[in-house]
């Protein structure tokens, strides 16, 4: 896949062909885009597996002062495409498991069939949740479009009354009413934009490492600083022998934003007070709404001799309560294990000892009531 880079802040850039890259250029000047092939350098960490979360002071950012309808249209189209891909991937997994259940009907291993059925039901619940989430996003976007049309109409009325003769009392009252409506519709658009932004899910960004053509040497130390709105992520790494890299951080969770871009700054730490900025790029993030994890590459310097490799996984929900069935798409299925008929039984099935206990309890109850068994 390919992610575009904005040369200037809040300026939309032209589309480029999709490839397995995360092309980046310096944000100070306009330069042509580049397509790169993905790579996976060897990276090791000082600490264990850890996920860092940086939710800027509060889970929800304050609503914007000025709405960005054109930008929201682009993000909405990318979001719908990502949700559609999510649904298709899980539908294929559901069909695969259903076919496996039909083929295993002749097998008497109840534990095997029960595990398959449990995964099918979990994926079905996740699909219903995805469909409800997509319908909620559609409803918010439709309300946003209604408020935008009302705001455009109020703007035209304000413009018409302003250019006309403002001497009459009716004209002044109509102008004040139109201005009030324009302000109200603008506030409603900002609130809806903030609500839609809170439904974008999460970006799980994993550090894969740096790669450079005769650029990285053993002993070099680098600092990477990522800024995404009010969210920050700073990590340091060292290049060791045999092209190994040691980083003090592994993964970060970013909340997607509508009007902000991901800024990446790479600095080479040469001495205590001598730091050299290798590159500072700003990248588009709307193409990260994808069903499967993506390994993307970022051009750090102008010549492209130093690249940053990241693995980005999009979760359509902003909580870690995603069903385990969703992970069956990317991981190998565990239902191929062989279960013995003698040591595996369906749940809630009482054993012979439990059945005898229930019969004795029933007999005792009948005798206490003077009944006959």
N, C-alpha and C positions, 0 to 999 in steps of 0.2 A: 504494500500500500504506500501511498505517497501523501505527505502532509505539506501544505504550502506554508510559506513564511511571510509575515507581513513586513515590508520595508519600513513602514511608518506606523505609528500607533493609531489603532482604530481605522485603518484604511484597508478595504477589502482588496485582495490580490486576485489575479487571474488564475483560472483553474489549470492544472497540469495533469498529464497522464498518470494513471495509477501505477505504482511499482512498489517493490519491497524496500522503501526508504523513508526517511524522515528528513527531507532536504532542509538545510538551514543556511542562511547567509547572515552577514552582519546587518543589524538594523539601522546602521548609519547611512547606508547608500543603497541604491537600487542595483541589484545584480541578477543575472539570469539564474533560474532554478537548475538544480542538478538531481539526477536520479542515481541512487546508490543501491548496491546489493547488500543484504543483511549479513552480519557476521556475529560470531559468539566468542569473544576472547575469554581466556581462562581467568576467573575472578575468585578470590577467596576473601573471607571476612574475618575480622578480629573477633567479633561477637557471634553468638548463635543466631538462628533464624528469628527475626524480629520485624514486626510491622509497626511503623511509626505513623501516627495520625496527627495531622495539623489542621484542625478545624478553627479557622480564624476567629478566636474569641467567643464566637457563638456558632451554633449549627447553621443558622440562617443569616445571610448577610442582609443589611438594610436595603430597602427598595431603592432603585436608582432615581435620580432627580429628573432625568430626561430619558424617555423610552427610545429604544433602538429597534424599530419594526423591521427594517431590512435585514439586520443581523439576526433577529429572532427567526425570521423566515428561513434563513440558511441553516441555523441550528436545528430548527424543527424538522426540516427535510432530512438532515443527517440522522437525527434521533429516530425518526420513523423508519428509516432504512435499517438502522441498527436493531430496533425492536423486531422488525420483520425478519431479519436474519436470525435473531435469537429464537423466534417462533419456529422458523423452518428447521433449524438445527435440532431443536428438541422434538419436533414432530418426526423427523427422521429417526431419532433415537427411540421414540415411542413405537414407531412401526417396526423397528428392528427387534425390540424386546417382545412385541406382540407376536411377530413371526416366530421368534424363538420359543415362546410359550406354546404356540400351536404345534410346533414340531416336537415338543417335549411332552405332549399329552399322553403319549404311549409309555412314558417313563413313570414308574411308580414311586420315585423318590420325592416325597412330599416336601421336604425341606428345600430342594432345588426349585420346585414350582412356586413355593411360597415366597422365596427370595425374589424370584422374577416378578411375581405379582405385586410385591411390596414396592419394587422400583418403578413399575408401571404406574401405580397409584400416586407415587411421589411426583413423577414427571407430569402426570395429569393435573395435580394440584398446582404445580409450578406453571404450567401452561395457562390455567385459568387465572392465576395471579398476573401473569404477563399480559393477558388479554384485558383484564380489568385496568392494569396500569396504562396500557396503550389507549384505552377508551377515556381514561381520566385526562391524559395529555391532550387528546383530541378535543375534549370538552373545554379545557383551559384555552387552547389555541383558538377555538371558535369564539369564545367570549372575548378574547383579545382582538380578533378581527372585527367584531361588532363595535367594540370601543374605539378601534382605529377609524372605522368609517364615520362614527359619530364625531370623533375629534376632527377629522378632515372637513366634515360639513360645518362644524362650528368655526373652524379656521376660515373657511370661505365666507361665512356670514360676517365674521369680524372684519375681514378684508373688504367686503362690499360696503358695510356701514362706515368703515373708516374713510374710504375714498369718496363717499357721498357727502351731502350737505349735513353737517352735524348740528345745525341750528335748531331743528325741531325737537320737542321733548320726546316724542315717540322714537325718533332715531337714537337718541342718547340712551333711552331705556332698552331698546333692542340691542344696542352695542354692549351695554353692561351685561345683559342676559347672555348674549353670545360669548362674551369673554369669560363669564362664570362657568358656562357649560364647557368651554374649551379647557379651562383649568381642571374641572372635575373629571373630564374624560382622560386628560393626561395623567392625573393621579391614579385613575383606575387602570390604565395601561401599565404604569410602573408597578402597581401591586400584582397584577396578573403576570407580568414578566418575572417578578420575584418568585411567585408561586410556581411558575413553570420551571424556573431555574432549580428549585428545590426538588424537582422530580427527575433530575438528570442522572441520579445514581452516584457512582464512585469510579474513579480511575485509580487502579492499583498499579503503580509504577515501580518496577524492579530494576535495580542497577545491574547491568551486564558487564560494563567495563569500557575502557578506552582502547582505541586501536589507531595506530599511526604508522605510516610507511616511512621507516627510518626516522621516526619522530620520537618514539618512546625509548628511553634507556633505563637500565637498572639504576635505582637510586632516585629517580625523579619522583617528586611529590606534587600532587595536584589537589586543588580544591574546586568543587562543583557547587554552584549556588543556583537553585531553581526557585523562581518566583512566579506564582500563579494567583493574581489578585492580591489578597491579603494572606495567602498561604505561602509558607517558606519551607525550603529543604536544603540544608547545607551538609555536605559530606566531604571527607578527605580520604585520599588514597595514596598508596606508594607502589611504585613499580619495582618488583623484585627480579631476581635472576629467573631464567627460563620463562620469561614473559608472564610471570604470575603477578597478580595485582591484589592488594589487600586494601579493603575499604572499611571504614568504621560504621557504615550504615548499609542496609540492604534494601529496604522497601519503604515506600511512602504512599499514603492514600490521599488523593486530592479530590475535592468536590468540584465537578465541572461547572464552569461559568459561561455565561452567554456572551458577554462583551469583552472579556479579558483574554489575553493570549499568554502562552507559556514562555517565560523568559529564562534562558539558560546562560550562565556565565561560568567560564572555566578559567582558573588562574593557576599558574605554575609557581610553586613555592620554592624559590631558589635559596634564600637565606632568611634570617630573622626579620629583616626589614626590606627585603628586595623581592617583591612579587611582580610577576609579569602576567598581564591579562592576555590569555591566548585567543579568546574569542567571546563574543557576547551576541547571542542570537535570540530571536523571538519567533515562535512557531505557532502555527494554527493547530487547534485541538478538536475541531468538529469531526475530522475523519477518524477519530479514535473510538467512535461509537460502533463497535464491531462485536460479533458474537464470540469469536475465538480470540485467544491472546495473540498479540502482534509484537514482533521484534522489529524495531525501527532504529534507524541510524540517523544521526544528526551531524551535519558538517559544522565543526566548531570554528575553524579558521577559513580564510578566503580561498586558499588553494585546495582545501579538502584533504589535507594530509593528516589531520587529526579528527577522529570521529568518536562520537559517544553513542554507545549501544544501550537501548532501553527496551524492556519488555513491558508492554502496557496491556492490562486486562480490564475490561469494562464490566462493571456490575450494575445492572439497571436499577437496583434498589440501594438505598443509602444506609442499609443496616446489614449486619453479618448474620441474618436469619435466612439466608438463601438455602433452600432444601438441598440435602445431599444428593438428590437425584440429578441435579444440574451438573454436578461434577462427573457424572458418568459419561458425559459427552467428550470430555478431554482426557479422561483416565480410562485405563483398561477395566473392563467389567469384571466384577468379582464373583459372578454367578457361575463361573465355569468350574468351581471347586466341586469335588465329588462328595456327596453326603450319603452316609449309610442309612438304610431304611431302619436299622435297629436302634440307632442312637439319635435319630432326627425325627421329630414329630411336629405337627402343626401346633401353634400356640393355643392356649385355653383348652387343651385336650387332657382330661384327668387320667392319671395312671391307674393301674389296677389297685394299688394301695389306697389311693384317694377315693376310688369308687367304693371300696369296702368300708372306708371310714364314713362316707356319706350314707351308705345303707345302714350302718350301725346307729348313726345319729337319728335317722328317720325311724328306726325301730324303737329307740328309746323314747322319742317323742310320742309315738302311738301308745306305748305302754303307760306313760304318765297320764295321758288323756283317757285311759281305760279302754283303749281301742284293741283291736285284734289284728295281728299280722299274720 
